[in-house]
Amino acid sequence: MEDVVVIGAGLSGLTAAQRLHREGYRVVVIDKSRGLGGRLATRRLGSIAIDHGCRYLQPFADPVASPLPALLAAEVLRPWRPESFELSSDNALTAVPPQVLYGAPQGMSAVAKTLAVDLTVQRHWLATALQPLPRGWRIEGQFLGEAQPTPPETFEARAVIVAIPAPQAIALIGTAAQHHPELRELCHQLQDVTFEAVITVMAGYGNQAARLPNQQGTEGWMVASDTHPTLRWLALDSSKRTTPQDSVVVLHSSAAFAAEVLEQSDLEPAGKTLLTAAASLGDWLSSPQWMQVHRWRYGFVRRALGRDILSHAAIPTLVGCGDWCQGGNAEGAIAAGNRAAVATARALG
Ligand SMILES: Cc1cc2nc3c(=O)[nH]c(=O)nc-3n(C[C@H](O)[C@H](O)[C@H](O)COP(=O)(O)OP(=O)(O)OC[C@H]3O[C@@H](n4cnc5c(N)ncnc54)[C@H](O)[C@@H]3O)c2cc1C
């Protein structure tokens, strides 16, 4: 039996797992995906890395909990200084002062790989149910990969940390609530958490300059909007790389646009619509050499839980964490992961 199984290898789960591992607990992390990092995601097309999830990290409000100094020292992150603009609902572009941003030259998933060092991670394993044992939990699930020999059909641990988006956590914690009715209260709390979907376009423009009309410098650019009906954010993603091979733009849709097209089986037309909307910034944007589209069903937190972690005093060996606890961003995910680790260590004694 493990001491702790962490379900979800995103920023929150990896932070919790790494902290418990360093304190000497036996920890296994499981994730349904092939890659590590969850929304901290990098797609690789040949030798091109593209951040289609989390774009950058920013200075932490709580510097004590910040992993930034270590990630900068290890050269996993470095300052990213795109020229910054704001886009109005009627396509007017205004230059805004640059913020302090940190990008990952190898792609943001390098941050997850750094956090996962020395951890035991079972990938491609979907957790579907939590069964209480006399002194812990059995985690039931399904291996989605093809490795031989196949990994175990269940994991057992003295404590479980559920580090997956709140809407997915409801179903999982609901299986535990069938045995511990107290946990129904946690499911009710999770129902108050809401997410916005995002449609993300990755588009390549070969070796053309990929500049904006108002741009002064040559390094890179980033455009954000809170009011545009279709576009939330776009940037020259390739300007984060040390030696970019292609000009690559990443574009994130508005929540309203994503809600409209979310269930479409083919997202290619939605991707083209987004690039056509972006062409108000430069005609070239609507004619990439290649394009890929990604659907984030649980992209950004709209309404957070408003608590440090999800927990019930009567069942302290089951804890929930994620960006949906507080903050709704990378810093919030890390803070909740740290607090989940502290609560779990206390529960294990
Ligand atoms: C497009 C986009 C851009 C963003 N940009 C930024 C940014 O620039 N800066 C910033 O600070 N934040 C940004 N964010 C938010 C940031 O990425 C998230 O806040 C953070 O990564 C969330 O981490 P997490 O660990 O809470 O959840 P996740 O990253 O969602 O991790 C959850 C993990 O759980 C796994 N999982 C789910 N269900 C199961 C199951 N049943 N069994 C096993 N595994 C399961 C998933 O595969 C996933 O790996 C962005 C988000 C998106 C979508």
The ligand as an ORCA input file, in Angstrom:
! r2SCAN-3c Opt
* xyz 0 1
  C      -5.495     27.985    -22.707
  C      -5.028     28.237    -21.305
  C      -4.080     29.212    -21.057
  C      -3.651     29.469    -19.749
  N      -2.696     30.407    -19.515
  C      -2.226     30.621    -18.263
  C      -1.160     31.535    -18.025
  O      -0.618     32.127    -18.948
  N      -0.729     31.712    -16.734
  C      -1.326     31.040    -15.674
  O      -0.914     31.230    -14.524
  N      -2.318     30.159    -15.868
  C      -2.777     29.923    -17.146
  N      -3.765     29.008    -17.369
  C      -4.320     28.295    -16.229
  C      -3.338     27.202    -15.749
  O      -2.918     26.439    -16.862
  C      -4.064     26.336    -14.742
  O      -4.506     27.174    -13.687
  C      -3.191     25.222    -14.138
  O      -2.368     24.618    -15.089
  C      -4.149     24.214    -13.491
  O      -3.429     23.155    -12.896
  P      -4.218     22.008    -12.106
  O      -3.204     21.062    -11.617
  O      -5.149     22.634    -11.125
  O      -5.184     21.296    -13.188
  P      -4.870     20.574    -14.574
  O      -3.691     21.184    -15.224
  O      -6.154     20.581    -15.316
  O      -4.471     19.075    -14.184
  C      -5.434     18.080    -13.928
  C      -4.905     16.740    -14.412
  O      -5.828     15.737    -14.018
  C      -5.894     14.750    -15.027
  N      -7.167     14.034    -14.823
  C      -8.423     14.517    -14.902
  N      -9.319     13.563    -14.581
  C      -8.607     12.443    -14.280
  C      -8.965     11.130    -13.840
  N     -10.250     10.780    -13.618
  N      -7.971     10.220    -13.649
  C      -6.671     10.543    -13.853
  N      -6.277     11.799    -14.241
  C      -7.232     12.728    -14.443
  C      -5.806     15.539    -16.319
  O      -5.345     14.716    -17.395
  C      -4.787     16.624    -15.942
  O      -3.467     16.248    -16.269
  C      -4.203     28.725    -18.669
  C      -5.147     27.734    -18.923
  C      -5.556     27.478    -20.231
  C      -6.550     26.387    -20.507
*
